[in-house]
Amino acid sequence: MKSLKTRILSAAMAGILAVSMAIPAFASSTNIEGSYQDITIAVLVPKTGTAQINPYGLPVKLNTAGQSITGEQIVTKPLAIANQSEVDLAVSATVTASIKGDLKFLETAPAADDTSKSAFVYLQMKQESTLVQGGLNTEKTGFTDAVLDPVAAAWKQAYNADKDLVLNSRDTGASKENMVFLKKGTAPSGGGDIMDIAAGGAAMFRLSGAVVAGPREAWTAADGFTSTVAFTFKPDTTAVNATIDKTELTVAAGANHTATVTISGLTTDGVNITSVTWAAAGSNATVAGSGTNNTTGTITGAAVGDETITATVTADNGMTYTYTVNVTVKA
Amino acid sequence: MKKRLALCLIAALLLLPPVPARASSGNTVITAEPYLPDIKIEVVVPASGNVYINPNRLPIEVDASIENKQIISDSLAIENLSDVPLSVSVEVTGTIKSGSDLRLASESTVGEDTTAKRAFMFFEIQSASDPSAVTWSNVYREDKHILIRESTRTGKNIIILGAADQAKRYGVFRVNGDCVQNPRDAWTEKDGVNVEVAFTFSPLPVGTQIP
């Protein structure tokens, strides 16, 4: 009986073991949940602005400090937009305009013998690195005149068909994409969701142009126009297609190795590299740039250890892109 | 035996579209109006000058230098004191002095086989930053100079003067030419020409390139 009990018990144990072997171990669950990451785009945009048709390019005073805009036939009181978002932004614009009086818009600069009351007006934008958080007014609704006026007074920029947006009086107006790029903001100094404006995060804009100074029918106070500049801000996806051919590198102390940043057709809208700056974080290796736009970095091991080399690529969209080479220096 | 239920959970990866490039926007309405302050045109214009007919090319001192041309005039200057550049037009009228039988010629008398008392005179003007440092060409050019006749000749937009704070704010002008050296009826003190120059100034935009 005892033997039978033992056998039954053994059989039961074996059965349990067999069953336990047959059943897989209890599985822990991995639940990967995708969710939409909202991007808040916050940009300071002035609601209104004023411009003057200044046929003789006379000095137009900006303030009592004596700053003025001279030699411009279309003078715009300084205006700026600023990125308070967590992402870099590409700025596009659509401009519509309605005319007062018998003014007409031209699509090119007026000829010297043009006697019609006409104006060639275009929207210009430029990233302005001096406009940062500290330049905002008390209400944080825009930059102070003290910050904007000197920039506007010194702003000399000839018409560029590729970059500027010419006004017309058509209902649909005129549009241009990626007129300027704004760097993302930095962590808000005062708390909250609105980022602080970083260097490169703001851009000046203005209407500029040329008019017929002495038209057959003289300029009067009844002449003028109203334009609406509609900005569209999108996260900047115009990544620079620069590649670096080495991201890891082992060099002997005192030996030269070359890391090259290859600048190839930057993706969209004719973005071009303007320069590359090379830097070593420590002293285990040195780096020197050379070649067109400094696109070649020559890395030299100095002392045994690790070193981080950074190539900072600046593009003419006003943005910078960083590439890293991790260097190991051997004896 | 305690039954154990094996739960095999399949990880569900919900593939969501990449973060959309959500656009934001903002409008600025810009109102443009004319800026039309009164433009004060202020130009210093000399009231008079002298022109010498010097048939025998005698040395004559003019503007601290010795000239021996047949038609010599003071080098005169207008000066723009305005805030804007100016386009200058001129009307030039020659009048023979009463009692003179001089006639104004339409082309140079040099090498001309004539004994008539004739003078070829033309008006020339150029913009300059320093009126005392001007170089002249003595060759008449129809497109640059104004022939002086006994009728009014016009030179429209003949030069541009820089604004008061610009270079080339002066317009330096003179009368040049030649004359028959030995006319049948000799030159006398009765011979002479009054040349009246009337200037018209039109404002131009600041920043206009001054040739």
Interface residues (C-beta under 8 A of the other chain):
Chain A: I16 V19 I23 P24 A25 F26 A27 S29 T30 N31 I32 E33 G34 S35 Y36 Q37 D38 I39 I41 A42 V43 V45 P46 K47 T48 G49 T50 A51 Q52 I53 N54 P55 Y56 G57 L58 P59 V60 T70 G71 Q73 I74 V75 T76 L79 I81 V121 F205 L207 A213 G214 W219 T220 A221 D223 G224 F225 T226 S227 T228 V229 A230 F231 T232 F233 K234 P235 T237
Chain B: M1 R4 A6 L7 C8 L9 A11 A12 L13 L14 L15 L16 V19 A21 R22 A23 S24 S25 G26 N27 T28 V29 I30 T31 A32 E33 P34 Y35 L36 P37 I39 D83 V84 S202 P203 L204 P205 V206 G207
